[in-house]
Amino acid sequence: MSTPFEAQRTFALVGTGGCGKTSLAEMLLFNAGVLTRMGAIEDGSTSLDYEPEEVRRRGSIQPAFATWLWNKNRQFMIDIPGDGNFTGDMEYLLKGVDGVVFVLDAVDGVRPLTKKFWNLVRAENLPAMFVINKLDRDRADFQMAFDSLSALGVKTVVLQVPIRQNEAFVGVVDVLHGKAFMFADNGLSEAEIPSSLADDVQILHDVAVENIAESDEGLMEKYLEEGSLSPEELSAGLRAGVLSGELTPVLVCSAVENKGGKAILDAVEALLPSPLERPVFVDQSGHERVGSPDAPLVCFVFKTLSDPFSGQLSILRVLSGTLTADTALKNMRNEENERLGNILYLTGKTQTPVKEAVYPGSIIAVAKLKNTRTGDTLCDEKNPFVLPMPTLPPQLITYALAPKEKGEEDKVYAAIQRLLDEDITLKLARDEECGDILLSGMGQLHIELSVEKAKRRYKIEILLKTPKVPYRETVRGKCQVQGRHKKQSGGRGQFGDCWIEMEGLPRGAGYVFEDAIVGGVIPRQYIPAIDKGVQEAAARGFLAGCQVVDFRVKVYDGSYHTVDSSEMAFKVAGSLAFKKAMESLKPILLEPIVLLTISIPDENMGDVIGDLSSRRGKVLGSDSQAGITEIKAHVPMSEVLRYAPDLRSMTGGQGFFTMEFAHYEEAPQPVAEKVIAEHQKNRSEE
């Protein structure tokens, strides 16, 4: 007989945007008795999408949390957004769960982004089950959705097949037990398996039994000898196969019609692991920690939320040990102590104080921790343990921000800065050259909604300016020039004089400074000042205000004055010498090239490749598997700053891409002339 802790389940809902995860969560909450009526995405009444931006766009932009009792056992759930703009921290969120309910749309099946999400789930070694949702839709096709799972390379066990009549979802067939159930107002009623499904169900039953048997040597021997397995053996073998990651069950539902919710809750309890059954946690030093309530206490902060009443909420997963309110723990990142005051359970924006102790696998919220942020490990000071922080994907797009009213730049910076605590996929910086505030994120929608949130919360008007392209400048050839700075205005003057040799280097070589002074013609203490003067001038650029890269400067001669020479004078001399050299060497503009990796349905390949060509892209290769094509291409960054909505339009929302910097190339003359003219125009306006 299991204890309540052994029957506890902690899982995530994962799936691409629009597959119905939030509606499915609403159905589970209703069936578990947490809600008295189900909300709907269309009218913005779901319990988990409560931010104004989520209600307006009818889609999740941040993870939501919920908990309930099912058969008197506690279950915790994370609803993870499915839009690629808001999934950059998925690896952090998956650290908080023991299993995954992976949701597919019965109309679209496996999408390109599905494969990416599935790879993240598998990388965390999380047991999973598939739920094919939206079987109430006119174009719902269970067979197509099920067949598309082959793209993920999984061994499935189909537990349910939908019964559809006149395009309506009216019942399910329990494949393993060979029974049909029809939906009724008062629950399920047993019925005959429709003759149109009987043969398919028998085939799926035989495949399911074989797959379960193959996952265990003992079961395989018995199956080969006797040709069958008992219901108890099938249940035990299925659970063992799911826990090992070898088997993935498939269930069906219609979340908006509240059909299939109880079966999913039962399957979560029956098939997904308890905290004791998940793989052990391993810290940075290779030490292991099992998810036992008797082990030393460790909590991992995998998300931070902002609450209008409680302030900052830290969302913790208890990895091991037993936690009670007012426990003092040590933050292993900064080695400061934190006292966890009241412990809260979250269901959407509803906070419920927890009176009892909480065990491993529990997802809790704690308010107002002083120096704790996402990714921190809190643990018993006498038993240190640090969970490695997952890696974040690189930001894909950068916008410049400006206040509507001049002089409020610091207010804009401070407002966005406060968002970084809860959204670790945002990056904020200042452009030292022009003073712009730069906000980088996972896509155009990510940036726009983050700015919208900052404006709403902190009552400040923020303007989005054109995304910045980090052009560079460089030189070819070699020249020798003099930089001489002499100023006399009464009293001590300024004097610095240097001769430099400057030449271009291959792409990626960077900046090299060489000291070739002999005989003390320039005292040793002034040489670093020349170097600094050159570097500062290079940072300001020459053609278009872009940093100059890939060149070597050798200082080989000069002169000084015993009284008037100083570090400042030689710094100015170095800057002057650099400018003269740039005039002599006829610099060129370099543009950044990015590597795009694009996943799309096969039928969109021609359109996407044609579009890449129009953007001056060079396709490096493509690979097609199970209806999904992956294209790799080098494209100028300036051509794909707003690529996400264009790709969405070309692929009906089913394509996604990743982007990373590749290298710099010389910009074509029309591009260079346009960038230089824009820079000169801005300078004249200033």
C-alpha positions as CSV (number, residue, x, y, z in Angstrom):
1,M,0.0,0.0,0.0
2,S,1.4,3.4,-1.0
3,T,1.8,6.4,1.3
4,P,0.4,9.8,0.2
5,F,3.9,10.9,-0.6
6,E,4.6,7.9,-2.9
7,A,1.4,8.7,-4.8
8,Q,2.2,12.4,-5.2
9,R,2.7,13.5,-8.9
10,T,4.4,16.6,-10.3
11,F,4.2,17.1,-14.1
12,A,4.2,19.7,-16.8
13,L,1.9,20.3,-19.7
14,V,4.1,20.7,-22.8
15,G,3.1,21.4,-26.4
16,T,3.2,23.9,-29.2
17,G,1.0,27.1,-29.1
18,G,-2.6,26.5,-29.9
19,C,-2.8,22.8,-29.1
20,G,-5.1,23.5,-26.1
21,K,-2.9,23.1,-23.1
22,T,-4.5,25.8,-21.0
23,S,-8.0,24.5,-21.8
24,L,-6.8,21.0,-20.9
25,A,-5.5,22.4,-17.6
26,E,-8.9,24.0,-17.0
27,M,-10.5,20.6,-17.6
28,L,-8.2,18.9,-15.1
29,L,-8.9,21.6,-12.5
30,F,-12.6,21.2,-13.0
31,N,-12.5,17.4,-12.7
32,A,-10.4,17.6,-9.6
33,G,-13.0,19.8,-8.0
34,V,-10.8,23.0,-7.8
35,L,-13.2,24.9,-10.2
36,T,-16.9,24.9,-10.1
37,R,-17.1,25.9,-13.8
38,M,-14.7,25.8,-16.7
39,G,-13.4,29.0,-18.1
40,A,-12.7,29.6,-21.8
41,I,-9.8,31.0,-23.7
42,E,-12.2,32.9,-26.1
43,D,-13.7,35.0,-23.3
44,G,-10.5,35.3,-21.2
45,S,-12.0,33.5,-18.2
46,T,-9.4,30.7,-17.7
47,S,-7.9,30.5,-14.3
48,L,-4.3,30.1,-15.5
49,D,-4.1,32.9,-18.2
50,Y,-4.7,35.9,-15.9
51,E,-2.2,38.5,-17.0
52,P,-3.9,41.2,-19.1
53,E,-1.6,40.6,-22.0
54,E,-2.6,36.9,-22.0
55,V,-6.3,37.7,-21.8
56,R,-6.0,40.1,-24.7
57,R,-4.0,37.8,-27.1
58,R,-5.8,34.7,-25.9
59,G,-2.6,32.8,-25.3
60,S,-0.1,32.0,-22.5
61,I,3.0,34.2,-22.2
62,Q,4.3,32.9,-18.9
63,P,4.1,29.5,-17.1
64,A,1.2,28.9,-14.8
65,F,1.0,26.7,-11.7
66,A,-1.8,24.6,-10.2
67,T,-2.3,21.9,-7.6
68,W,-5.1,19.7,-6.5
69,L,-6.0,16.4,-4.7
70,W,-6.9,13.4,-6.9
71,N,-8.0,10.2,-5.1
72,K,-6.7,12.1,-1.9
73,N,-3.2,12.3,-3.4
74,R,-1.6,15.7,-4.3
75,Q,-0.7,16.5,-7.9
76,F,1.3,19.6,-9.0
77,M,1.1,20.9,-12.5
78,I,3.0,23.5,-14.6
79,D,1.3,24.8,-17.8
80,I,4.3,25.8,-20.0
81,P,3.6,28.3,-22.9
82,G,3.9,26.9,-26.4
83,D,4.8,30.0,-28.4
84,G,8.5,30.0,-29.2
85,N,8.7,33.6,-28.0
86,F,8.0,32.4,-24.4
87,T,9.7,29.0,-24.1
88,G,13.4,30.1,-23.6
89,D,13.3,29.1,-20.0
90,M,11.7,25.7,-20.6
91,E,14.8,23.8,-19.3
92,Y,14.4,25.6,-16.0
93,L,10.7,24.7,-15.8
94,L,11.4,21.0,-16.6
95,K,13.8,20.9,-13.6
96,G,10.7,21.4,-11.5
97,V,8.8,18.3,-12.6
98,D,9.0,14.5,-12.6
99,G,7.0,13.8,-15.8
100,V,5.3,15.4,-18.8
101,V,1.9,15.3,-20.3
102,F,2.7,16.2,-23.9
103,V,-0.3,17.7,-25.8
104,L,-0.9,17.4,-29.5
105,D,-3.5,19.0,-31.7
106,A,-5.7,16.4,-33.5
107,V,-5.9,18.8,-36.5
108,D,-2.2,19.4,-37.0
109,G,-0.4,16.6,-35.2
110,V,3.4,16.9,-34.7
111,R,4.6,20.4,-35.7
112,P,8.2,21.5,-36.3
113,L,8.4,23.1,-32.9
114,T,7.0,19.9,-31.3
115,K,10.3,18.1,-32.1
116,K,12.3,20.8,-30.4
117,F,10.2,20.6,-27.2
118,W,10.3,16.8,-27.2
119,N,14.1,16.8,-27.4
120,L,14.2,19.1,-24.3
121,V,11.9,16.6,-22.5
122,R,14.1,13.7,-23.5
123,A,17.3,15.6,-22.5
124,E,15.8,15.8,-18.9
125,N,15.1,12.0,-18.9
126,L,11.4,12.8,-18.0
127,P,8.8,10.0,-18.5
128,A,5.9,11.3,-20.6
129,M,2.5,10.5,-22.1
130,F,0.9,12.0,-25.1
131,V,-2.6,13.5,-25.1
132,I,-4.2,14.1,-28.5
133,N,-6.6,17.1,-27.9
134,K,-9.2,18.9,-29.9
135,L,-11.0,15.8,-31.1
136,D,-14.2,17.9,-31.2
137,R,-12.9,19.8,-34.2
138,D,-14.3,19.3,-37.7
139,R,-11.0,18.4,-39.2
140,A,-9.7,16.3,-36.3
141,D,-7.9,13.3,-37.5
142,F,-6.7,10.9,-34.8
143,Q,-4.9,8.6,-37.2
144,M,-2.9,11.5,-38.8
145,A,-1.9,12.9,-35.4
146,F,-0.9,9.4,-34.1
147,D,1.1,8.6,-37.3
148,S,2.9,12.0,-37.0
149,L,4.4,10.8,-33.7
150,S,6.9,8.7,-35.8
151,A,8.8,12.0,-36.4
152,L,9.7,11.9,-32.7
153,G,11.2,8.4,-32.7
154,V,9.0,7.1,-29.8
155,K,7.6,3.7,-29.0
156,T,4.0,4.3,-28.3
157,V,1.3,2.4,-26.4
158,V,-2.1,3.5,-27.5
159,L,-4.5,3.4,-24.5
160,Q,-7.5,5.1,-26.1
161,V,-9.0,5.5,-29.6
162,P,-11.7,8.2,-30.2
163,I,-15.2,7.3,-31.3
164,R,-16.5,10.0,-33.7
165,Q,-20.0,10.2,-35.2
166,N,-21.0,12.9,-37.7
167,E,-17.8,14.8,-36.9
168,A,-18.6,14.8,-33.2
169,F,-16.4,13.2,-30.5
170,V,-18.8,10.9,-28.7
171,G,-16.7,8.2,-26.9
172,V,-13.5,6.3,-26.5
173,V,-12.3,2.7,-26.8
174,D,-10.1,1.4,-24.0
175,V,-7.6,-0.5,-26.2
176,L,-5.9,-2.6,-23.6
177,H,-9.1,-3.8,-22.0
178,G,-11.2,-4.0,-25.2
179,K,-14.1,-1.9,-24.0
180,A,-15.9,1.1,-25.4
181,F,-17.4,4.0,-23.4
182,M,-19.7,6.7,-24.6
183,F,-19.8,10.2,-23.1
184,A,-23.0,11.1,-21.3
185,D,-24.2,14.0,-19.1
186,N,-23.7,11.9,-16.0
187,G,-20.3,10.3,-17.0
188,L,-19.4,7.4,-19.1
189,S,-21.6,4.5,-20.2
190,E,-20.2,1.2,-21.5
191,A,-21.1,0.3,-25.1
192,E,-20.1,-2.0,-27.9
193,I,-17.0,-1.2,-29.9
194,P,-18.1,0.2,-33.2
195,S,-17.6,-2.3,-36.0
196,S,-15.8,0.4,-38.1
197,L,-13.1,0.5,-35.4
198,A,-12.9,-3.1,-34.3
199,D,-10.1,-4.2,-36.6
200,D,-8.0,-1.1,-35.9
201,V,-8.5,-1.5,-32.2
202,Q,-7.4,-5.1,-32.4
203,I,-4.2,-4.2,-34.3
204,L,-3.4,-1.4,-31.8
205,H,-4.0,-3.8,-28.9
206,D,-1.6,-6.4,-30.3
207,V,1.1,-3.8,-30.9
208,A,0.6,-2.4,-27.4
209,V,1.0,-5.8,-25.8
210,E,4.1,-6.5,-27.9
211,N,5.7,-3.2,-27.0
212,I,5.0,-3.7,-23.3
213,A,6.4,-7.2,-23.5
214,E,9.5,-6.0,-25.3
215,S,10.3,-3.5,-22.6
216,D,10.9,-6.2,-20.0
217,E,12.8,-9.5,-20.5
218,G,10.7,-11.4,-18.0
219,L,7.4,-10.3,-19.7
220,M,8.9,-11.1,-23.1
221,E,9.7,-14.6,-22.1
222,K,6.2,-15.2,-20.8
223,Y,4.6,-13.6,-23.8
224,L,6.6,-15.8,-26.2
225,E,5.7,-18.9,-24.2
226,E,2.0,-18.3,-23.6
227,G,1.1,-15.7,-26.2
228,S,-0.6,-13.4,-23.7
229,L,-0.1,-11.3,-20.6
230,S,-2.6,-10.8,-17.7
231,P,-4.1,-7.3,-17.1
232,E,-1.9,-7.0,-13.9
233,E,1.2,-7.8,-15.9
234,L,0.3,-5.4,-18.6
235,S,-0.3,-2.6,-16.1
236,A,3.0,-3.2,-14.3
237,G,4.9,-3.6,-17.5
238,L,3.5,-0.4,-18.9
239,R,4.3,1.6,-15.8
240,A,7.9,0.3,-15.8
241,G,8.3,1.1,-19.5
242,V,7.0,4.6,-19.0
243,L,9.3,5.2,-16.0
244,S,12.3,4.0,-18.0
245,G,11.4,6.3,-20.9
246,E,11.1,3.3,-23.3
247,L,7.3,3.5,-23.7
248,T,5.0,6.5,-24.2
249,P,1.2,6.0,-23.7
250,V,-1.3,7.9,-25.9
251,L,-4.6,9.2,-24.7
252,V,-7.3,11.3,-26.3
253,C,-9.6,14.2,-25.2
254,S,-11.5,17.3,-26.0
255,A,-10.6,19.8,-23.4
256,V,-13.3,22.4,-24.3
257,E,-16.0,19.8,-24.1
258,N,-14.7,18.3,-20.9
259,K,-14.2,14.8,-22.4
260,G,-11.3,12.7,-21.2
261,G,-10.2,14.7,-18.1
262,K,-10.7,12.0,-15.5
263,A,-8.8,9.4,-17.6
264,I,-5.8,11.8,-17.9
265,L,-5.8,12.4,-14.1
266,D,-6.0,8.6,-13.5
267,A,-3.1,8.0,-16.0
268,V,-1.0,10.6,-14.4
269,E,-1.4,8.9,-11.1
270,A,-1.0,5.4,-12.5
271,L,1.9,5.9,-14.9
272,L,4.0,8.9,-14.1
273,P,6.7,8.7,-11.3
274,S,6.7,9.8,-7.7
275,P,9.6,12.0,-6.6
276,L,11.2,8.9,-5.2
277,E,11.1,7.2,-8.7
278,R,12.6,10.0,-10.7
279,P,16.4,9.9,-11.5
280,V,18.6,11.3,-8.8
281,F,19.7,14.9,-8.9
282,V,23.4,15.5,-9.5
283,D,25.1,18.7,-8.3
284,Q,28.0,20.6,-9.9
285,S,30.5,18.4,-8.1
286,G,28.9,15.1,-9.1
287,H,27.3,14.5,-5.8
288,E,23.9,12.8,-5.9
289,R,20.7,13.6,-4.0
290,V,17.7,11.3,-4.0
291,G,14.2,12.8,-3.8
292,S,13.5,11.5,-0.3
293,P,11.7,13.3,2.5
294,D,14.4,12.0,4.8
295,A,17.3,13.4,2.9
296,P,18.8,16.9,3.7
297,L,16.6,19.7,2.5
298,V,17.3,21.2,-1.0
299,C,15.1,23.6,-3.0
300,F,15.6,24.8,-6.5
301,V,14.2,28.2,-7.6
302,F,13.1,27.7,-11.2
303,K,10.9,30.7,-11.7
304,T,10.2,34.2,-10.3
305,L,6.9,35.9,-10.7
306,S,5.7,39.4,-9.8
307,D,2.6,39.7,-7.7
308,P,0.8,43.0,-7.2
309,F,0.2,42.3,-3.5
310,S,3.0,40.0,-2.4
311,G,5.7,41.5,-4.5
312,Q,8.3,39.1,-5.8
313,L,7.3,35.4,-5.6
314,S,10.0,32.8,-5.9
315,I,8.7,29.5,-7.2
316,L,10.6,26.5,-5.7
317,R,10.7,22.8,-6.3
318,V,11.6,20.8,-3.2
319,L,14.3,18.4,-4.5
320,S,14.8,16.5,-1.3
321,G,14.0,16.8,2.4
322,T,10.9,18.1,4.2
323,L,10.1,21.8,4.3
324,T,8.0,23.7,6.8
325,A,7.2,27.4,7.1
326,D,9.9,29.7,8.6
327,T,12.7,27.4,7.6
328,A,16.2,29.1,7.2
329,L,18.2,27.9,4.2
330,K,21.4,29.0,2.6
331,N,21.6,30.4,-0.9
332,M,24.5,28.6,-2.5
333,R,25.1,31.3,-5.2
334,N,25.8,34.2,-2.8
335,E,26.2,32.2,0.4
336,E,23.6,34.3,2.2
337,N,20.9,33.0,4.5
338,E,17.2,33.2,3.5
339,R,14.3,32.6,5.8
340,L,11.3,31.1,4.0
341,G,8.3,32.7,5.7
342,N,4.8,31.6,4.7
343,I,4.7,28.7,2.1
344,L,2.1,29.1,-0.6
345,Y,0.4,26.8,-3.1
346,L,-0.4,28.5,-6.4
347,T,-3.4,27.8,-8.7
348,G,-3.2,30.6,-11.3
349,K,-3.2,33.8,-9.3
350,T,-4.8,32.2,-6.3
351,Q,-2.5,31.8,-3.4
352,T,-3.3,29.2,-0.6
353,P,-1.2,29.2,2.6
354,V,0.2,25.8,3.4
355,K,-0.1,24.7,7.0
356,E,1.5,21.2,6.7
357,A,5.0,20.1,5.8
358,V,5.8,19.8,2.1
359,Y,7.8,17.0,0.6
360,P,10.0,16.4,-2.5
361,G,8.2,17.1,-5.7
362,S,6.2,19.9,-4.2
363,I,6.0,23.2,-6.1
364,I,5.6,26.1,-3.7
365,A,5.8,29.9,-3.8
366,V,7.6,32.0,-1.2
367,A,7.3,35.8,-1.1
368,K,10.0,38.5,-0.6
369,L,13.2,36.5,-0.5
370,K,15.9,39.1,-0.2
371,N,18.7,38.0,-2.5
372,T,17.3,35.0,-4.3
373,R,16.7,34.8,-8.1
374,T,15.8,32.2,-10.7
375,G,18.4,29.4,-10.9
376,D,19.5,29.6,-7.3
377,T,19.7,26.5,-5.0
378,L,18.6,26.9,-1.4
379,C,19.7,24.1,1.0
380,D,20.6,23.1,4.5
381,E,23.9,24.9,5.3
382,K,25.4,21.7,6.8
383,N,24.6,19.7,3.7
384,P,25.5,21.9,0.7
385,F,24.2,21.0,-2.8
386,V,24.1,23.1,-5.9
387,L,21.9,22.1,-8.9
388,P,23.7,23.2,-12.1
389,M,21.8,26.0,-13.8
390,P,20.4,25.1,-17.2
391,T,21.6,26.9,-20.3
392,L,19.5,29.6,-21.9
393,P,19.2,29.9,-25.7
394,P,20.7,33.1,-27.2
395,Q,18.4,36.1,-27.7
396,L,17.2,36.4,-31.3
397,I,16.4,40.1,-31.7
398,T,17.3,43.4,-30.2
399,Y,15.3,46.6,-30.1
400,A,16.3,50.1,-28.9
401,L,14.0,51.6,-26.4
402,A,13.3,55.3,-25.8
403,P,11.0,57.3,-23.4
404,K,8.2,59.2,-25.0
405,E,9.4,62.2,-22.9
406,K,13.0,63.2,-23.1
407,G,14.9,63.0,-19.9
408,E,13.1,59.8,-18.7
409,E,15.7,57.3,-20.0
410,D,16.6,56.2,-16.5
411,K,12.9,55.5,-15.7
412,V,12.6,53.3,-18.8
413,Y,15.8,51.4,-17.9
414,A,14.6,50.9,-14.3
415,A,11.1,49.7,-15.5
416,I,12.6,47.1,-17.9
417,Q,15.2,46.1,-15.3
418,R,12.4,45.0,-12.9
419,L,11.1,42.6,-15.6
420,L,14.4,40.7,-15.8
421,D,13.9,39.1,-12.4
422,E,10.8,37.2,-13.7
423,D,11.9,36.8,-17.3
424,I,15.5,35.5,-17.5
425,T,15.3,35.3,-21.3
426,L,15.4,39.1,-21.6
427,K,18.7,40.9,-21.8
428,L,19.1,44.6,-21.1
429,A,22.1,46.8,-22.0
430,R,23.1,50.3,-22.9
431,D,24.8,51.3,-26.1
432,E,27.8,53.2,-24.9
433,E,28.3,54.9,-28.3
434,C,24.9,56.4,-28.6
435,G,23.3,55.9,-25.2
436,D,20.5,53.8,-26.5
437,I,18.7,51.3,-24.1
438,L,18.9,47.9,-25.8
439,L,16.4,45.1,-25.0
440,S,17.1,41.7,-26.5
441,G,14.6,38.8,-26.4
442,M,13.4,35.6,-28.1
443,G,11.3,37.4,-30.8
444,Q,9.4,40.5,-31.8
445,L,6.3,39.5,-29.9
446,H,8.4,38.7,-26.8
447,I,9.9,42.2,-26.9
448,E,6.6,44.0,-27.6
449,L,4.6,42.2,-24.8
450,S,7.5,42.8,-22.3
451,V,7.4,46.5,-23.1
452,E,3.6,46.5,-22.9
453,K,3.8,44.9,-19.5
454,A,6.4,47.4,-18.2
455,K,4.2,50.3,-19.5
456,R,1.2,48.9,-17.7
457,R,2.9,48.2,-14.4
458,Y,5.2,51.1,-14.0
459,K,3.1,53.8,-15.8
460,I,5.7,55.0,-18.2
461,E,5.5,55.5,-22.0
462,I,8.1,53.5,-23.9
463,L,8.8,53.7,-27.6
464,L,10.3,50.8,-29.6
465,K,12.9,51.9,-32.2
466,T,14.3,49.9,-35.1
467,P,16.3,46.9,-34.1
468,K,20.0,47.5,-34.0
469,V,22.3,45.7,-36.4
470,P,25.9,45.4,-35.1
471,Y,27.8,46.4,-38.2
472,R,31.6,46.6,-38.0
473,E,34.4,48.4,-39.9
474,T,37.8,47.2,-40.9
475,V,40.8,48.0,-43.1
476,R,42.9,46.4,-45.8
477,G,46.6,47.0,-46.6
478,K,49.2,48.8,-44.5
479,C,50.3,52.4,-43.8
480,Q,52.5,54.5,-41.6
481,V,51.3,57.7,-40.1
482,Q,52.1,60.2,-37.4
483,G,49.9,61.3,-34.6
484,R,51.1,64.5,-33.0
485,H,49.2,66.4,-30.3
486,K,50.7,69.8,-29.2
487,K,48.8,72.4,-27.2
488,Q,50.2,75.5,-25.4
489,S,47.8,77.8,-23.6
490,G,49.9,79.3,-20.8
491,G,51.5,77.3,-18.1
492,R,52.1,73.6,-18.6
493,G,51.2,72.5,-22.2
494,Q,50.3,69.2,-23.7
495,F,52.7,67.2,-26.0
496,G,52.5,63.7,-27.4
497,D,54.0,62.4,-30.6
498,C,53.9,58.9,-32.0
499,W,54.4,57.1,-35.3
500,I,52.3,54.0,-35.9
501,E,52.2,51.3,-38.5
502,M,48.6,50.0,-39.1
503,E,47.5,47.1,-41.2
504,G,44.4,45.0,-41.7
505,L,44.2,41.4,-40.3
506,P,42.1,38.4,-41.4
507,R,38.4,38.2,-40.3
508,G,38.1,37.3,-36.7
509,A,41.7,38.1,-35.8
510,G,40.6,40.9,-33.5
511,Y,42.9,43.8,-32.4
512,V,46.6,43.5,-31.9
513,F,48.9,46.2,-30.4
514,E,52.6,46.0,-30.7
515,D,55.2,48.1,-28.9
516,A,58.3,48.5,-31.1
517,I,59.8,51.5,-29.4
518,V,63.6,51.4,-28.9
519,G,66.0,53.8,-27.4
520,G,63.4,55.5,-25.1
521,V,62.1,57.9,-27.7
522,I,58.7,57.5,-26.0
523,P,59.0,56.7,-22.2
524,R,57.6,53.3,-21.3
525,Q,54.7,54.7,-19.1
526,Y,53.1,56.5,-22.1
527,I,52.9,53.4,-24.4
528,P,49.6,52.1,-22.8
529,A,48.0,55.5,-23.3
530,I,48.7,55.3,-27.1
531,D,47.1,51.9,-27.1
532,K,44.0,53.2,-25.2
533,G,43.7,56.2,-27.6
534,V,43.7,53.8,-30.6
535,Q,41.1,51.5,-28.9
536,E,38.7,54.4,-28.0
537,A,38.9,55.8,-31.4
538,A,38.3,52.4,-33.0
539,A,35.2,52.0,-30.8
540,R,33.7,55.2,-32.2
541,G,34.3,54.0,-35.8
542,F,35.2,56.0,-38.9
543,L,32.7,55.3,-41.7
544,A,29.4,54.8,-39.9
545,G,30.1,55.0,-36.1
546,C,30.7,51.2,-36.0
547,Q,33.6,49.6,-34.1
548,V,36.7,49.0,-36.2
549,V,37.9,45.4,-35.9
550,D,40.6,43.0,-37.2
551,F,43.7,45.3,-37.4
552,R,47.2,45.6,-36.0
553,V,48.9,48.8,-34.7
554,K,52.6,48.9,-34.1
555,V,54.0,52.0,-32.5
556,Y,57.7,52.3,-33.6
557,D,58.8,56.0,-33.2
558,G,57.9,59.3,-31.7
559,S,59.1,62.0,-29.3
560,Y,58.2,63.5,-26.0
561,H,58.6,66.6,-23.8
562,T,60.0,66.3,-20.3
563,V,57.5,68.8,-18.9
564,D,54.5,68.9,-21.3
565,S,54.1,65.2,-22.0
566,S,51.5,63.1,-20.2
567,E,49.4,60.0,-20.5
568,M,46.4,62.2,-21.7
569,A,48.6,63.8,-24.4
570,F,49.8,60.5,-25.8
571,K,46.2,59.1,-25.6
572,V,45.1,62.0,-27.9
573,A,48.2,61.4,-30.2
574,G,47.2,57.7,-30.5
575,S,43.7,58.7,-31.4
576,L,44.9,61.2,-34.1
577,A,47.2,58.6,-35.6
578,F,44.4,56.1,-35.8
579,K,42.2,58.6,-37.7
580,K,44.9,59.4,-40.2
581,A,45.5,55.8,-40.8
582,M,41.8,55.2,-41.4
583,E,41.8,58.0,-44.0
584,S,44.7,56.4,-45.7
585,L,43.5,52.8,-45.8
586,K,40.0,53.3,-47.2
587,P,38.1,51.3,-44.6
588,I,35.2,48.9,-45.5
589,L,31.9,48.1,-43.8
590,L,31.3,44.6,-42.5
591,E,27.8,43.1,-41.9
592,P,27.0,40.3,-39.5
593,I,25.9,37.0,-41.0
594,V,23.7,34.7,-38.9
595,L,23.1,31.0,-39.1
596,L,19.4,30.3,-39.4
597,T,18.1,26.8,-38.6
598,I,14.5,26.6,-39.8
599,S,12.1,23.8,-39.2
600,I,9.0,23.7,-41.5
601,P,6.4,21.3,-43.0
602,D,7.8,19.8,-46.2
603,E,5.1,21.5,-48.3
604,N,6.5,25.0,-47.4
605,M,10.1,24.3,-48.4
606,G,9.9,26.0,-51.8
607,D,8.4,29.2,-50.4
608,V,10.9,29.4,-47.6
609,I,14.0,28.8,-49.7
610,G,12.7,31.4,-52.3
611,D,12.2,33.9,-49.5
612,L,15.8,33.2,-48.1
613,S,17.2,33.9,-51.6
614,S,15.4,37.3,-51.7
615,R,17.0,38.1,-48.4
616,R,20.5,37.5,-49.8
617,G,20.7,34.2,-48.0
618,K,22.9,31.2,-48.8
619,V,21.2,27.8,-48.2
620,L,23.8,25.4,-46.7
621,G,21.7,22.3,-46.8
622,S,18.3,20.7,-45.9
623,D,17.1,17.5,-44.3
624,S,13.6,16.1,-44.4
625,Q,12.2,13.5,-41.9
626,A,8.6,12.5,-41.3
627,G,7.1,15.5,-43.1
628,I,9.4,18.1,-41.4
629,T,12.2,19.8,-43.3
630,E,15.1,21.4,-41.5
631,I,17.0,24.1,-43.5
632,K,20.3,25.7,-42.6
633,A,21.3,29.0,-44.2
634,H,23.6,31.9,-43.8
635,V,21.7,35.2,-44.0
636,P,22.7,38.8,-43.3
637,M,21.3,39.8,-39.9
638,S,19.7,43.0,-41.3
639,E,17.5,40.8,-43.5
640,V,16.0,38.7,-40.7
641,L,15.4,41.2,-37.9
642,R,11.6,40.6,-38.2
643,Y,11.7,37.1,-39.7
644,A,9.4,35.5,-37.1
645,P,6.1,36.9,-38.4
646,D,7.1,36.4,-42.0
647,L,7.9,32.7,-41.4
648,R,4.7,32.3,-39.4
649,S,2.8,33.7,-42.4
650,M,4.5,31.4,-44.9
651,T,4.0,28.3,-42.9
652,G,0.6,28.9,-41.4
653,G,2.1,29.3,-37.9
654,Q,3.9,25.9,-38.1
655,G,7.5,26.9,-38.8
656,F,10.0,28.0,-36.2
657,F,13.7,28.9,-36.3
658,T,16.8,29.5,-34.2
659,M,19.4,32.1,-35.0
660,E,23.0,32.4,-34.0
661,F,25.8,34.7,-35.0
662,A,28.1,33.1,-37.6
663,H,30.6,35.6,-38.9
664,Y,31.2,39.0,-40.6
665,E,31.4,39.6,-44.3
666,E,32.0,42.7,-46.4
667,A,28.7,44.5,-46.9
668,P,27.7,45.0,-50.6
669,Q,28.2,48.6,-51.7
670,P,24.5,49.6,-51.8
671,V,24.1,48.3,-48.2
672,A,27.2,50.1,-47.0
673,E,26.2,53.3,-48.7
674,K,22.8,53.2,-47.0
675,V,24.2,52.5,-43.6
676,I,26.9,55.3,-43.9
677,A,24.3,57.8,-45.2
678,E,22.0,57.0,-42.2
679,H,24.8,57.5,-39.8
680,Q,25.8,60.9,-41.3
681,K,22.1,62.0,-41.3
682,N,21.8,61.1,-37.6
683,R,25.0,63.0,-36.8
684,S,23.8,66.1,-38.6
685,E,20.5,66.0,-36.7
686,E,22.4,65.8,-33.4
